Amino acid sequence: MKRLLLIVLAIVPALVFAMPRPKIVKSVCDRVEPEFWWAEMNNSTLQIMLHGENIGRYMPSINPKYNVKISSVERTDNPNYLFLYVDITDAKPGVFQIDLRYTSRVYHINYELKQRKTGSRDRKGFDETDVFYLIMPDRFANGNPDNDSIEGFAQGVELDNLHKRQGGDIQGIINHLDYLQKLGITTLWTTPILEDNDINYSYHHYSTTNFYKVDARFGTNDDFCRLVDECHKHGIKYVMDIVPNHVNPRHWWNNDLPSSDWYHQWSNFTRTNYQISTATDPHASEADKKLLQNGWFDTNMADLNLDNKLLFDYISQSYIYWAELTGLDGFRVDTYPYNNLNNAARMMKTIRDEYPNINIVGECWVKSVSENAYYQSGNNNRDGFDSQLPTVMDFMLKDYFELSFVEKEGWNTGLVRFYSHFAQDFAYSNPSYIMNMLNNHDMSRYSNAVGRDPKLFKMGLAMLAVVRGFPQYYYGDEIMLFGEADSYEGCRHRFPGGWKSDTYNAFDLENQNAQDKDIFNYLSTILNYRKNSSALTKGKMIQFIPRDGIYLFFRIADDDMVMVVVNNNNDDTNVDMTRFNEMDIIGKTAKNIVTNKIFKLENNVVFPAKTVSIIEISNIK
């Protein structure tokens, strides 16, 4: 028996030696997304997308010692992709190894789980106390000319053509955060900064070619993190613009789509109908709804099929990745109603589940209060739909800004437009969480609407700061930046002083021209006052019906009261203040927060022509 055992022991090593050893393959996987993740996330399931030639036939495994479990392995009709769902509930920060096996070949992927920053999950988002400043990075300031042209990118800089890139970048924004701080800005929103390697229109950046990479002509992923950090050092929050509806056909996966249903496909190019009302119309045809949600936004904007679970998880994760990596404070969602609404809401909920206090504002470019209210989370919609958008944008109010100060007062024209609009706030679940604007990157500048009249322009700037909700200013509003009407590029001029070749520098507050200085100081005074006014940031609004070209309303919070008097007349106007006796203001001390004039509120007060007077009232109790 002992002899037999010795023979067996002698044979076994020989058999083991004779068996083919695993071959370590070094090229089966050419892309892993995301490249890393974080331990201790609220959602303990992580999707890892692997791409490589025929990688779909490999069998993945993870050693139990890492406390990472493979929940599921998903393959598609494209063998060049493999999607792993891994459970990281018990995983600690560090590196774990994914083994991919096919016959005798083995490929190893080292995957890192990073440590989350302290307080990451509990970060606070923006709210009604904030003042937004919207920047199109390519048009704001060129802080690093070395990245103007990058090898492998279709477009470089052409300063003489507004249809082309101008060279603004992340460093240019960082260089001028002091300027924004002095203006009174508390939140920065930039149009998208992710890679957009489009051939003809890349400066716009609403057509992503890589969801995990900042466009190299703006900077690096590290530069993005630095931008958010520098914003926070200046007391400014950062909001990222995201585009879950469409993608550029030049995205790296386009020539090798992960699955045949990754995009909404049509036999011929089919554009969306842009009729957002079909999403909420109870009488809408299925054909119209399908065209809105599945049609391509443009030839360079392929419509993503978020019904595909793998794609939905991929896109959702990418936004959480940026939130965790940078420490940003919120998101602005582009073209929200163009998605399947249930998918869009589910994606927002996925983000908010990870960051319960973060805020998200959605672009729902509708033309009625009832439609807009439908898209605000918490609204009591009859169909039970909840968008998961705490905040929506008020495009109707934008229209009234364009009209009210320039038309004659009438039954339904002039200042009554504002009154009637705010009278419909009952439709909203939270009127304080409404983003108001004069203009943005997709419309003519407000200066065009008021004929570049500084008085009318300043009325808009002031009114925007003091109504319910919170204001969003567009870069250059503080100097009435020039723009042409009815032209996308016409509202996207470069900010003067952002380029070394500029002969005038509006960032230099000491040497601004007289008009720019006047408008900047006017708005800065109002915005910096607003920061410390509980009435203007959190106060309820009480309005009186406009009469004789005068619209008067109050913002009140506890013992803080601000009275706003809008005089739309061409002459100074004597206002009978006894009409507002219910506010108990007669005899109270008042201060004009722009002029610093202090006066007593008598039965009659004269207010200057074409102005919005912001009056702080003392001793209201």
Secondary structure, DSSP 8 states (H G I E B T S, - for coil): -HHHHHHHHHHHHHHHHHS---EE-SSS--EEESSEEETT-SS-EEEEEEESTTGGG-EEEE-GGG--EEEEEE--SSTTEEEEEEE-TT--SEEEEEEEEETTEEEEEEEEEE---TTSTT-----TT--EEEE-HHHH--S-GGGSS-TT-S--B-TT-TTSB----HHHHHTTHHHHHHHT--EEEES--EE---SS-GGG--S-SEEEEE-TTT--HHHHHHHHHHHHHTT-EEEEEE--SEE-TTSTTGGG-SSTTSB---SS--B----GGGGT-TT--HHHHHHHHHSBSBTTBEEB-TTSHHHHHHHHHHHHHHHHHH---EEEETTGGGS-HHHHHHHHHHHHHHSTT-EEEE----SSHHHHHHTSTT---TT------SEEE-HHHHHHHHHHTTS---SSSTTHHHHHHHTTGGGSS-GGGEEEES--TTS--HHHHTTT-HHHHHHHHHHHHHSSSEEEEETTGGGT----TT-TGGG----TTSSTT-S--TT-GGG--HHHHHHHHHHHHHHHHHHT-HHHHH-EEEE---BTTEEEEEEEETTEEEEEEEE-SSS-EEEEGGGGGGG--TT-EEEETTT--EEE--SEEEE-TTEEEEEEE----
